[in-house]
Amino acid sequence: MEGYDETVTKHEQLLRHIEELKIGAKISVRKLARETGVSEGTAYRAVKEAENLGIVITKERIGTVRVEKRPRGMSEQLTFADVVKIVEGHVLGGSEGLDQPLHKYVIGAMREEAMARYIDPGSLLIVGNRDNAHSLALEQGAGVLITGGFGTTREVKLLADKLNLPIISSRHDTFTVASMINRAIFDRLIKKKIMLIEDITAHKPKLHTLKGGSTAAEYERLVQITGEHRFAVVDEWNRLVGIVSRPDVKGLLPEQTIDKVVIRNPVTVSQQTSLASAAQIMTWEGIHYLPIVDRSRKLVAAVTRREVLEALRNAQKQPQLGETFDHLIWNGFAEERGSNGELMFRGFIIPQMATHLGTISEGVLINIMTQAAYRAAKDVTGNDHVLDNITTYFISPVQIEDAVVIRPAILEISRRVCRLEIEILRENNLVCKGVMTMHSIDPG
């Protein structure tokens, strides 16, 4: 590929080529392969990677288009294009408006004069084969989702094209598409709540690195400048070689190079790794410095355990948006204190916890015990923990609407490890028991 740096891979070169295209430019795999001198398979993989990065999207009847990457903070807001995918629909008209954000959706189960009061620009009317309602929504700046697999008139399609407002058809009924859209909104709210490594590296100051040929004296100068003691070591193309820290250079003379003492092949993560996963990795591996690399192992950032834990604590102070399965399972349990001040939990078995036989799922029982254990350990240490191992014993079945009590008992606790025994009781009879070991997510 003429004009490109030979030290980068063809895949990187293709991504760079796609990034340099104008916003709105159409992308053909065949044309991309021809222009850049690679196989169509290589070009296809690069386009898919660009789609994952959010710099291109594929539109029905239009093809793949270069777009501005949407900020992660806006990821909870659906677009009409997202709705098409969610409801397995197809676009009847107004495809140029697919990138517009969805403000709200309105179910058109009312007379048209009443419907008009609820429709406003940016909304989506979910309705059946009512052509007048389709026109009404478009004229008020809203998109239309036609349920039941119905179509619409030629006049409505032309109006949708004129106003750049999409009109979508889905084979599903109104209740189903509303549920699908609602679920997608909640999923995005949950994703927004989950912080990623990129959320704390975006505004970090310049990353200081060393080369294999750097001397111990250069290491010391960097320590004086930054106040840090751990640094990434990179090659001439900024690919990660390893990490060097104070104990590694301790025995070197000032003029000696650090290449022989570099800790090579360190644990790394990507920008898309969640903070919780990064914290677990650093805890399990016993590391305090985590390099962030791209797919070509080029260094893009680095974080310390202190930074990750501080960001996690701040995230936990934010209100929960959307409900995960963990929250749904735990919602019915209340915290209590026993006569000796020990922590215990009381609640009911809800239908969603059941198997097809009507008994509580063994996986749910494990989830309940684990969540109780996390809370009991944090009650004592003030730290969050991650599960290392668990052994469970299912003694008798638990049924829907049973009232149960969960009693965690700490067997051993230290700065890094907590071992507990968890009992689930129904009418003071033991129905399930677990023994588990957890590791503390500790900044030390």
N, C-alpha and C positions, 0 to 999 in steps of 0.2 A: 504494500500500500504506500504509494509514493507520497513523500512529504511528512510521514509520521515517524516518531521516534521508534527505532528498532528494539529498544529495551523493554517496551511494553507489549503485551500480548495483543493478538488480533481482536480478541473480545473487548479489551479496554479501548482499542482504537475505534472499534465500531460504536461503542457507547459514547465516546467523545464526539464522533461524527454526528450521532443522533442528537446529542445535547446542543451542538452548534447549529442545528436546523432551526429555521424560524418557527415561532409559535403558530400553529395552524397548518403547517406543512404536512402533506400526506406522505406516508411512508409505505413503500412496497418492498417486500422481502426480496423479490427478484431484482428490482431496480437497485436496492441497497447492495446486494451481492455483486451485481455488475459494476457499480460505481467504485466499490472498494476492493474488488478483486478477490473475494472470498467465496466459499461455497454457500449455497442457499441455506443449508443446515446451520452453518455458523451465523449467518445473518438472522435466521429465525430465532436462534437462542438469544442473540443480542437484543432483538426487539422485545422478546418476552421479559428479559431482565430489565429493559427500559420501562416496560409496563409495570413491573413490580416496584420500580423506583418512583413511579408516579409521573414520569415525564412524557409518556405517550398513553393514549387510550384507544381502544378499538370500538368504533360505533357501527351499529347495524346499518347496512346499505351505504356506508360512507367509507369504512376501512379504518386503518390505523393512522392516527393524527398526533403530531407533536403538540403537547400542551404545557402550560405553566404548572410546575409542581405545586400541589395544594399543601399549605402549611398543615402540620400535624394537628395543631389546635383546632382546625376546622373540620377534622375528619369525622366528627359525629354528625355533621349535617349532610343528609342525603341529597343527591342530585336526581333529576328525572332519569338520567342514564342508569344510575344505581337502581332505581325502581324497576326499570325494564328487566334488569338481571334478576332482581329479587323475586318478581312475580312471574318469571319465565314468559315475559310478554314479547310482542313485536310492535314496531312503530308504524302507525298508519299515516302519520303526517307530522309536520313541525319538527323534523329531526334536528334542525339547526339550533333548537332550544334545549337539547338534552343536557347541556352542561350547566343549566341554571339550577340553583339550589332549591330544595323543597322546603317551604316555610311550614306548611301543615297539610293534612289531608282531611277531606270532608266526604262523608258518606251521603250520597244523594237519595236517601229514602224519604223524600218529602216532596211537596209541591214546588214547582219552579219558583214561584214568588217567595216562598219561605227559604228555598235553597239560595237565592241571590243574597240573602242577608249574611250568609256564612262564607261565601266565596270571595276571596280577595287575591290580588297579585301574588304569585309565588306559591299558591296553594294547589292542591291536586283534588279534583272531583272524582270520586269512585262511584260509578253508576253503571246501570245496564244499558240496554239498547233504546235510549231515549234521545233521539237526535236533537230535539229542542234544548235539552239540558246540556248536550255537548257544545252547542253554539253559545249558550248562555255563559258557560264557564270560560270559554276561549275569549269572549268579548270582555270579560271582567279580569283578564290577565292570568287565568289559571290553566294548568294542564288538565288532561282528562285521562282517566283509566277506565276502560270499558270492560266489564266483567262478563263471564259466561262465554267468552270466545266470540262475541258479536263484533260486527264492524260498524261503520258509520257511512254517511252519505258523501258523495264527491264534493259537495259544497262545503261540508265541515272540514274535509281534508285540505281543501284549498285555503280555507280560512286559517287552519293550523299552520300551513306553510307560510302564509302571508304574515302572521303574527309571531312566527318562530316560537310557537308553544306546542309541545308534543302532545299527540293523542295516541294512547297506547291501548292495545287489546291484550287481555289475558284470559286463558281458558278457565281459570279458577273463579269461584263465586266470591261475592262481596266480603263475606265474613273471613274467608281464607286469605284473600289478598290483604285485608286490613290487618290480620294477625301477622302475616309475613312481614309487612312493612313495620309494624310495631316492634316485632322481634329484632329486626335489623337496626332500628333506632336504639333500642336498649343495648344491643351488642356493641354499637359504636360508642355509646356512653361509657360502657365498661372499658373498652379499649382506651378511651381518652383518660380514664382514671389510672390505667396501668402505665407507669412511667418507664420510659426506655432510656438506655445509655445516652442516646442522642439528645435527650432533654437536658442533661447536665454537662454535655461537652460542647454544646452549640456556642456558649458564651464564655468558654474558658480562655484564659490568656494563651499566648503562643507556647507551644510545646517545645521544651528544651531537650535535645537529644545529643548523643555522642556517637562517634564512629569507632570502629575496631582499632583504628590507628591513633585514637586520642590517648593522651598520656594521663597518668595519675594526677599530675599538676593541673591539667585541664579539667579533670573531674572535680578537683577541689575548688577551682575557680567557679564552676557551675553551682556547687553547693553554696558558696558565698553569695552568688547572685540571686539564687532562687529560694534558699532555705530548705530545699528538698535534699534527700539522700539517695533516692532511687531514680534511675534514668533509663530510658530505652536506648538501645544501641542499634543503629540502622546502617545499611550499606549506602553506596553512592546513589541508588535509585529510591531511597527512602523505604526500602523493604526491611521489616523487622528482623534483626539478627538475634537479639537477646536483651537481657536486663543486667545492669550493674548497680551495686549498692555499696555502702560503707564497708561491711565486712569483706567484700570481694577485693577491694583495692588496698586493704589495710597493710599488707606486706610489701606493696610495690614502692619502688623509689620514684621520686617525682618525674623523672624522664622516661620511665618505663611505660609501654603502651598497655592498654587494658584488654587487648584481644584474647589473651590467654586466661583471663579470669571471668569473662562474660558468662552469665548463666544463659545457655542457649535453649531454643525451643520452649519458651515460656508459655504458660496458659494465656490464651487471648479470647476476646469476644468481638462481636460486631456492633455497629451502632444500633441495630434493631434488637439487641438483647435486652430483656427487661431488667430493671434494677434489682428485683427480687432474685432473679436467676444469677445475676452478677454477685450479689451478696452471698448466695449459697455457694457458688463456685469458690469465692475467696475464703469462705469459712472452711469448706471441705479441704481445699488445697493448702490452707494456712498461709495465704499470700496477702500482701498489703498493697500491691501495685499491679494494676491490670491494664495491659496495652489493648487498644482498640484498633483493629485492622480491617481493611476491605478484602474483597475476594482474591486480590492478588498479593495479599499479605503486606500491603503497604500500610505504614503506620499513619493513622488519622487522628488519634488522641490517646490519652491515658487517664485513668482515674485511680484514686486511692480508696482504701476501704473506708476511711473516715468520710470522704465525699459521698460515697454510695449510701452509707448508713444515715448520714444527715439528710440526704434527699429522700430516702425511704420514710424517715420520721415525719418530714414535712408533708409527704404525700398522704400519710395516714391521718393527718389532721384535717384533710379536705373532706367534704361530704361525699358519701358514696353515691355514685350515679349508676343506676341500673343494678339489677340483682344477679349475682352469680349463683351457681348451684350451691356453693357453700353457704351463702347468705340465706337462700331459700330453705335449706335444711335446718339451719341454726335458728331461724326466726322464732320458732315456737318454744325456745328454751330460756328460762330465767335463772339468773345467778342468785345463789343463797349462801349463807354462812351456817356451818354446823355449830354445835355447842362449844367446840374448842376453837372456833374461828376458821375451821378448814373450809375451803371452797367446794361447793357442789352445785349441780345444775338440775333443774326440774322442768319437764315438758311433756308434750304429747306426740305420739306417732301420727303423722298426717298421711292421707291417702297417697300423696306423691312419693312417699318413701317405700311404697309396697312393691312386691313382685306380683307376677300374674297369679300367684297362689294366695295372695292376701296377707302374707307375712312380710316383715320389714326386710329390705335388701341387706345382705351382708356387707356390701360396699358402703351403704349408708351408715351402718353401725360403726364401721371403721372410721368413717368421716366424722361422726359425732364424737367418738372417743379421741380422735386426733385433735379436733377443735377444743375439746375440754382440756386436753393436755397442754396445748399452747397457752390457754388462758391461765391454767394453774401455775405453769412454769414462769410466765411473765408476772404473775401476782407476787411471786417470791423474789425473782431476780430483777425485774424491770426490763428485761431484754426479750426480743423476739427470738424464736427458735425455728429450726428446720428439722424435719423428721429424718432419722438415720435408719432405724429399723423398728418393726412392730411384730409381735406374736399375738395372735388372737385365739380365743376359745369361745365357741358358740354353744351355750349350754342348753337353752330351750328357746323355742320360737317366740317372736314378738309380733303382735298383731296391730292392725289399724286401730287408732284411738286409745291404745294402751297408754297409761300414764307411767313415765319412767323417771328414775333418778340416776344421774351420772356422778360418780364419786372418784375423783383423781386423788391418788396418794403418792407423794414424792418419796422415792426409795433412796435416791442419792443425787446430790446436786453439787456442782463445782462451777468454776468460772466459765467453763466451756461445754460441759456435758450435764444433761439432766436425765435421770431414769425414773420412770413413773409406772405405777400400776393403776389401771382404770377399770372400774366396775360399773356395769349398767344393771340396775335393779328394777323389778316390777313387783309391787306389793311386798317389798322387802325380800324378795327372792332373786337370787343372782341369775341373770339370763345371758350375760356376755361379759367377758373379761379380756383385757389386753395388757401386755407389758411392752413398753417402748423406750427407746433411747433417742434423745434429741440433742442437737448441737446448737449452742448459743450463737446468734449472729452478734458478735462482740467487736467493738472497734479497737481493742487492745493489740 
